[in-house]
Amino acid sequence: MSNAHDATLDSGLGEPTDKTRRNLLVATCAAGGAATAAAVWPFVASLAPSERTKAAGAPVEVDISKLEPGQLQVVEWRGKPVWILRRTQEMLASLKQAEPKLADPQSEKPNQPEYAKNESRSIKDEYLVVVGICTHLGCSPTKLSEAQEGAGFLCPCHGSRFDYAGRVFANMPAPDNLIVPPHQYLSDTRLLIGEDTKGA
């Protein structure tokens, strides 16, 4: 069969197909696919977590070199306040005295890292690292002055009290001790919150 338009038999259909039409059809499909991909990409990209979201869950490195004994430093990790308290010798001495009055003095309840299961609830006795949110209804306790009787932390919302290791006193609304987040020391003056290579 001969044709002035240089037609060929289409495979299986037995109908003549113009090569120019076929090329135009392929080009149109390719352009349409590219246009669809370009239109859909912003929506697909919006489903990926933003840099801010990634950073919110990332570990936080903290310089504690300027933290004086008795001072409390607050940093944010995963949208929560994390307290770093450099305890004085008097604060550390008060921990033993408080034990008979505490609900969970050895932090035996679940969700506590191994390094929280000691009297000071810390890797280094001098430093307390806890999430500064009451385990009752999520209020933020305040640090009491050492001069106040039974000093430690007091939740202003419903009166729960915690000692200087973040352990809750018995018969308080808060059911658990303050949470110790995963953390590790990079050096004597650098603390990394949110990552624990030793395993929590």
VMD Tcl script that draws the C-alpha trace (Angstrom):
set ca {
  {0.00 0.00 0.00}
  {1.39 3.36 -0.93}
  {0.33 6.76 0.32}
  {1.48 10.30 -0.41}
  {1.60 10.99 3.33}
  {4.06 8.14 3.96}
  {1.59 6.18 6.05}
  {2.43 2.82 7.65}
  {0.25 0.07 9.00}
  {-0.36 0.43 12.72}
  {0.60 -2.75 14.54}
  {-2.43 -4.96 14.94}
  {-5.03 -2.42 13.82}
  {-4.43 -2.49 10.10}
  {-5.11 1.27 9.85}
  {-2.70 3.77 8.39}
  {-1.05 6.13 10.96}
  {0.60 9.38 10.01}
  {4.13 9.60 11.54}
  {3.72 13.33 12.11}
  {0.50 12.78 14.09}
  {2.15 10.06 16.14}
  {5.10 12.32 16.98}
  {2.73 15.14 17.93}
  {0.76 12.78 20.15}
  {3.95 11.62 21.94}
  {5.13 15.22 22.35}
  {1.73 16.31 23.70}
  {1.67 13.45 26.23}
  {5.21 14.25 27.38}
  {4.39 17.96 27.76}
  {1.18 17.11 29.64}
  {3.07 14.78 31.99}
  {5.69 17.44 32.68}
  {3.00 20.06 33.31}
  {1.16 17.71 35.69}
  {4.38 16.96 37.60}
  {5.15 20.69 37.85}
  {1.64 21.41 39.15}
  {1.62 18.55 41.67}
  {5.16 19.05 43.03}
  {4.32 22.03 45.35}
  {1.57 19.95 46.98}
  {3.84 16.93 47.44}
  {6.62 19.16 48.80}
  {4.22 20.71 51.31}
  {3.67 17.27 52.88}
  {7.35 16.99 53.83}
  {8.26 18.35 57.29}
  {9.56 21.92 57.27}
  {13.03 22.85 58.48}
  {11.42 24.38 61.57}
  {9.58 21.13 62.29}
  {12.77 19.12 61.86}
  {14.62 21.52 64.16}
  {11.86 21.27 66.79}
  {12.63 17.58 67.29}
  {16.38 17.88 66.90}
  {18.76 17.61 69.86}
  {19.70 20.90 71.52}
  {23.27 21.66 72.55}
  {23.58 23.83 75.65}
  {26.54 25.72 77.10}
  {26.40 25.37 80.89}
  {29.79 26.99 81.59}
  {28.24 30.17 83.02}
  {25.65 28.44 85.20}
  {26.36 29.32 88.84}
  {25.45 27.04 91.79}
  {21.77 27.53 92.59}
  {20.93 28.91 89.14}
  {18.28 27.46 86.85}
  {18.71 27.65 83.07}
  {15.72 27.01 80.79}
  {16.05 25.83 77.19}
  {13.43 24.69 74.71}
  {13.41 21.16 73.30}
  {10.51 19.79 71.23}
  {8.43 22.79 72.26}
  {8.88 22.04 75.98}
  {10.89 23.88 78.62}
  {13.83 21.87 79.89}
  {15.34 22.93 83.19}
  {19.02 22.66 83.93}
  {19.58 23.31 87.63}
  {23.10 23.54 89.03}
  {22.49 22.35 92.54}
  {24.26 23.66 95.60}
  {25.61 21.34 98.28}
  {22.61 22.31 100.42}
  {20.21 21.30 97.65}
  {21.95 17.95 97.27}
  {21.87 17.39 101.04}
  {18.12 18.06 101.07}
  {17.49 15.14 98.69}
  {18.16 12.49 101.33}
  {16.02 14.32 103.88}
  {13.08 14.46 101.48}
  {13.05 10.74 100.64}
  {10.58 9.57 103.33}
  {8.02 12.12 102.08}
  {8.24 11.22 98.37}
  {5.86 9.16 96.25}
  {8.56 7.54 94.08}
  {11.99 8.28 95.61}
  {13.91 5.81 93.39}
  {12.08 6.73 90.15}
  {10.87 3.16 89.71}
  {7.84 4.07 87.59}
  {8.15 3.53 83.82}
  {9.49 6.08 81.32}
  {12.51 6.99 83.40}
  {16.02 6.61 81.95}
  {18.42 4.44 83.94}
  {20.44 7.49 85.00}
  {17.30 8.90 86.66}
  {17.03 5.91 88.99}
  {19.26 7.29 91.70}
  {18.92 9.79 94.50}
  {19.99 12.79 92.42}
  {18.15 11.59 89.25}
  {21.07 12.70 87.15}
  {24.24 11.68 85.36}
  {26.21 14.26 87.35}
  {24.95 14.97 90.86}
  {25.58 18.68 90.50}
  {23.19 19.09 87.54}
  {19.49 18.30 87.36}
  {18.02 18.07 83.84}
  {14.21 17.72 83.73}
  {11.28 18.78 81.58}
  {9.73 21.71 83.48}
  {6.12 20.56 83.09}
  {4.03 19.21 85.97}
  {2.97 15.60 85.40}
  {-0.53 16.41 86.64}
  {-2.12 18.73 84.06}
  {0.86 20.29 82.30}
  {1.39 23.52 84.22}
  {4.93 24.80 84.75}
  {6.15 24.64 88.35}
  {8.30 27.39 89.84}
  {11.56 27.04 91.75}
  {11.28 27.82 95.43}
  {14.02 29.67 97.25}
  {16.27 27.55 99.45}
  {15.10 29.56 102.44}
  {11.54 28.25 102.05}
  {10.56 25.20 104.05}
  {10.72 22.02 101.99}
  {12.24 23.96 99.11}
  {12.21 22.54 95.62}
  {9.54 23.23 93.01}
  {5.88 24.14 93.41}
  {3.20 23.86 90.73}
  {1.01 26.97 91.10}
  {-2.00 25.35 89.40}
  {-2.88 22.60 91.90}
  {-0.13 22.69 94.52}
  {2.02 19.69 93.56}
  {5.47 19.87 95.09}
  {8.74 18.39 93.87}
  {12.15 18.21 95.51}
  {15.40 19.40 93.92}
  {15.63 16.12 92.00}
  {12.19 16.65 90.47}
  {10.64 13.89 92.60}
  {7.02 14.46 93.56}
  {6.00 14.47 97.20}
  {3.40 11.89 98.29}
  {-0.33 12.72 98.28}
  {0.00 15.39 95.61}
  {-2.15 15.78 92.48}
  {0.86 15.03 90.24}
  {1.12 11.24 89.79}
  {4.77 11.06 88.68}
  {8.18 12.66 89.07}
  {9.19 15.31 86.56}
  {10.40 13.74 83.31}
  {14.12 13.40 82.73}
  {14.71 13.85 78.98}
  {17.37 11.87 77.14}
  {20.63 13.79 77.41}
  {24.38 13.42 77.57}
  {27.44 15.50 78.36}
  {29.67 16.35 75.41}
  {32.20 17.91 77.81}
  {32.22 19.40 81.31}
  {30.54 22.53 79.94}
  {28.47 21.23 76.99}
  {25.20 19.34 77.38}
  {23.22 17.70 74.58}
  {19.49 17.37 75.24}
  {17.44 14.98 73.14}
  {20.09 12.38 72.42}
  {21.50 9.66 74.59}
  {24.17 7.40 73.11}
  {24.26 5.30 76.29}
  {20.57 4.46 75.99}
  {17.81 5.78 78.18}
}
mol new
graphics top color blue
foreach p $ca { graphics top sphere $p radius 0.5 }
foreach p [lrange $ca 0 end-1] q [lrange $ca 1 end] { graphics top cylinder $p $q radius 0.2 }
display resetview
